[in-house]
Amino acid sequence: MVFSSPIFLFGFLPLVLLFYYVSPRQLRNAVLLAASILFYAWGEGFYVGVMLVSILLNYLCGLLMGGAMEAGQHVRVRMWLALGIAANVLLLISFKYANFIADNLSVLTGALGLGRLELAPVHLPLGISFFTFQAISYIVDVYRKEVPVQRNLWNLALYISLFPQLIAGPIVRYHDVAAQILGRSHSLELFASGVQRFVYGLAKKVLLANPLGEVADNVFALQGDELSMGLAWIGILAYALQIYFDFSGYSDMAIGLGRMFGFRFLENFNYPYIARSLREFWRRWHISLSSWFRDYVYIPLGGSRVSTPRVYANLFLVFVLTGFWHGASWNFLLWGLSHGVFLAAEHAGFSRILARFWAPLQHAYLLLVVLFTWVFFRAESLGQSLDYLQAMAGLGAVQSSALDYHRVLRNEALLAFAVGLPLCLPLYRWLKEKVAGLALSQPGAAWLIHVPRLTLLGGMFFLSLLKVSASTYNPFIYFRF
């Protein structure tokens, strides 16, 4: 079940909201927990057990760490922390990377004449990368004494399984929501802002990401000898917009759903394509993931406080892990390594040189790096990536006709480009601030804010529902988390 599906919009969400708000306050967490487990089991069935095992494992680890802390047994505390992290990582590897590891070992053993390893396809539970990282954040936060041990199993289960952010993020850290799980405030204003944010994310997903995704799919389906320079750039631009509106749309919907139930999740995207460097890009793109790796991997390794070679090693390790977190593929590794190389170059002094450039050139640098590296992220194989990059660079001999462009760029896709490109800029935020300032300076002019906003929201929601009802196209980016 995804947020943009009819069963969620017209069935699951209204019923959960109804049961939640008619329940006594002390039972609302139980309603949310039951709804979250049902939400996950709807699509995963038996594999909901994987998430339940994760919940129990981390609950017991927290209790054992808490007992060792109370007894002053610091060695045992570190031991339980290490075992807890190892168990979480092993769970993730077992389901997400087992086939990748077996396939690559099979190549090696075959080359050595030892026979090939055979491993049946392992099912990848939806959202396992997200709830595993959230579970790790819990035990690390307990170890750092940022939060007390959660002794109520059901409260920890709610944190790990909470359905608004379960399958597509943002990654919510335990110390950010621990107090909200125990007690949170509800208001009509918060609920209304949640509805608004959800509608905005839904519109991003179904009105922009989906038609742009069809363009990217059609172009990337072409063989290298069918791909011209123009089509290659159209395809990667469509994918860059698709992945932004798809992922940020899901984050918007998660933040909005959280507000409907009284939660306040942190922002996950902040107009990343306006960045002037890759370092700034990662402060704006998938903020919950980049900050997770910063606080739980990069800084514990020494961050930038160690020797220069170790700083570079830390950066490469973080982005190798970032690449593999997105998927079990060498292409994801190359994507992560590419970002690591440019970040290391910026750290080595290129950022100071870049800062002297004209601002549009800084933006151009960032966009070129991001667009070229998105090819590794989207392509199915290394060979396809190289063919695609060659076409983007104009090194191919293929010429596309007007008919080829027409087949790819239908009217809906052209409209999505026309609307999507400006929405990558903070124009809406700027316009809202200007209109709000005008309304505040003119008595009785509050309608300047409310009437256009409500009209816009109503239009987006109506068009989104039409699109949901008429289309079954609903790709899940990043393959399977």
ABEGO torsion letter per residue (X at the ends): XBAABAAAAAAAAAAAAAAAAABBAAAAAAAAAAAAAAAAAAAAEAAAAAAAAAAAAAAAAAAAAAAAAAAGBAAAAAAAAAAAAAAAAAAAAAAAAAAAAAAAAAAAAAAAGAEBBBBBBBBBBBGAAAAAAAAAAAAAAAAAGABBBBABAAAAAAAAABAAAAAAOBBBBAAAAAAAAABBBBBAAAAAAAAAAAAAAAAAAAAAAAAAAAAAAAAAABBAAABBAAAAAAAAAAAAAAAAAAAAAAAAAAAAAAAAAGBBBBBABBGAAABABAAAAAAABGAAAAAAAAAAAAAAAGEAABBAAAAAAAAAAAAAAAAAAAEBBAAAAAAAAAAAAAAAAAAAGAAAAAAABBAAAAAAAAAAAAAAAAAAAABABAAAAAAAAAAAAGABABBBBAAAAAAABBAAAAAAAAAAAAAABAAAAAAAAAAAAAAAABBGAAAAAAAAAAAAAAAAAAAAAAAAAABABBBBBGEBX
